[in-house]
Amino acid sequence: MPLPWLPPPGDTALVFDLPGLEGIVAGLAVAARGYRPVPVYTSCTGQHEIVQTRPLLWGLLQAADTLERLRLPIAAPPAFLLDARRLSGSPQQGRFDNRSVVTAEDLPTAYRLRRSGIVRVVVVRYALLEDLSTVLRLWRKDGIIVEGCQSLDKTPELLDLRRRWLRTLKQRLFVWFRMQRTSAGGFGAHNPHYSGG
């Protein structure tokens, strides 16, 4: 996997917000170059799920053997793996609504990143979703350089993280009123009587 822009492990962390197994494949590619893949898949699995997570579970199991053989150092910089499909799909009667969002609590704070020697984050994604944008804005506000690219072979550039109020409001309303929460505060529930709309 060509990653001509990838710096040697040091002061840069990575975020791969790619669909499905693409994130795991990218994580293994950078693991071979000294980065530690950190899965941040906030969805849960279930029968008749809206977002297909079983392939991710299988991919993580397969990747575990490879990672064990690499014997990455404890201080290897992180490569956070997110599923860009986490918000896709729509609820339907009898389907398990396992759509999810990424929050600031799912990723380390800028303070924690800096304490680990990280001063720069590169985000690889096809589209920048609002939930991740919120976390990235917090990191930038607290002094982390946040760059991004839309494919693995493009050079990262400074990300435009200006808040788009309407998009942010739409995202928050969607999470508050349309996402199914578990009793533990996570996401995932069946829609036995979903009527649409």
N, C-alpha and C positions, 0 to 999 in steps of 0.2 A: 504494500500500500504506500504510494508516494506521499510523503509529507515533507516537501523541501523546506518549509518554513520552520519546522519543529526544532526548537533550541535544545541543546543538551540539558539533561535534568539539572535543575537549579532553582531559580526564583520564579518560575512560571508554572501555574496550574492550568489544567485544561478542563473544558466542559464540552462533552459531546451530546448535543440535543438532537439525536437522529432517530428515525423511525425503526422500531423493532430491533432486529439483530444487527443492524448497521452499527449501532453504538457499541455493541460487544465486540464486533470485528475491529472497529477503530480502537477500542480499548486494548485489545490484544496487540495490535500493531504498535501502539505507543509503549506498551509494557515491555516489548522487546527492545525498546530504546531507553528504558529506565524509569518510566512513569508507572504509578500504581493505579490500576482501574478501581474506581469506587462506585459500585452500582447504587443509584438513587432512584429506584423504581418504586414509586409511592402508591402504585395500584395493587390491588389484591386479585387473586384468581378465584374463579368459581364457575360453576356449570352455566352455560349459556351467557358467558360474559360479553360485554360490549367491546371492550378493548382486549384483543387476544394477547394474553400474557404467558400462556404455556410455552410458546416457542422461546420466550425470554428465559424462563426457568430452565429449559433444556440447554439453551446457550450458555447460561451461567454455570451449569454443572459441567459442561464440556470445557469451558474456559478455566475452571478451577485446576484441572490437571496441568494445563500449560503454565498457569501462574505459579503453581508449586515448583515446577521445574526451573523457572526463571530465578527464583530466590532473590526477589527484589529487596533492596535494603529498607529498613524500617523508615528511614527519612526520605524515601522516594517521593517526589512531588505527585499530588493526586491528579487523576484524570476522571472527573465525575461523569457517569453515564446516565443519561435521562432518555426516556422514550418520548419522542416528539408526537406520538399518537395518543398521549395520555388524556387529551380532551376531545378526541374524535368520537364520532358516533352519536347516536341519540337514544334516549330511553325508549323501550318498548315493553309492552306487557309480557311478563314472564322472563324477561332478560335480566341478567345480573349487571347492574350499573356500577362498573368498577372504574369509571373515569376518575381522574385525579388531577391535582395541581401540585406544583412545587412551591414550597413556602420558604421563608428565611430560616425556619427551624430545621429544614431538611438538609441544609448546607452549612458549612462553618461560617462564622462571622469574619469580617475583614480583620478584626483583631487577632483571631485564631490563625488566619492565613499568614498574617505578618509574623506572628510568633514562630511559625514554622518556616519562615524565610521566603514566603511567597509575596511578591509585589505586583505581579502581573497575572491576568487570567485571559486565556484565549478561548472563545466560544465558537465551536463549529456547529452550524445549523443550516437548514434550508430556509427556515422562517424563524423570526424571533417571537416567541409566544410571550404574552403579557405577564404570566406568572413568573417566568424566569427573568424577564426584564425588571420586575420589582426587586428581585434579589440582587441583580447586577447593579441597579441604581444605588442600593445600599452599600455594596462593595466600593463603587466608585466614590460615593460621598465620603467614605471612610478611608480613602487614599489608595485603593487598589486600581491599577491601570486595567481597563477592560477593553479588549479588542475582540474582533470576530471575523469569521470568513464563512462563505456559503458553500464551500466545498473543500475537500481535503487538500487539493493542490493549489488553492489560492492563497496569496499572502494575506495574513490578518491585518485589518485596519481598525482604527478606533471606532467603537460602536456608537451609533446614535441612540442614546437611551432617554431622549426627551420624553417626558410623560405625555401621553395622549389621553387627556382626561376622559373623553367619551369611551375610548377603548378600555381604559382602566375601570371606569364605572360599570361598563357592560360585563367585564370579567368578574368583578366583585359580586354583582347581582346574580350572575350565572352561578357562581359558587354557592352563594347564600341560599338561593331559591331552587336551583335545579339539580345540584349534586346530592347524592345520597350519602349521608354520613352514618358511620357506625357508632355504637354507644361509646367507643373508646376515642372518638373524635376523628378517626381516619375516614377513608372513603370506601364505599362498597355496600350495596344493598340490592335486594330483588325488587322489581317493580311489578307487584302482583296486579295492581289496578290502574296502571298508567293509561290515561285517556288521551294523551297527546297534548299539543299546544303549549 
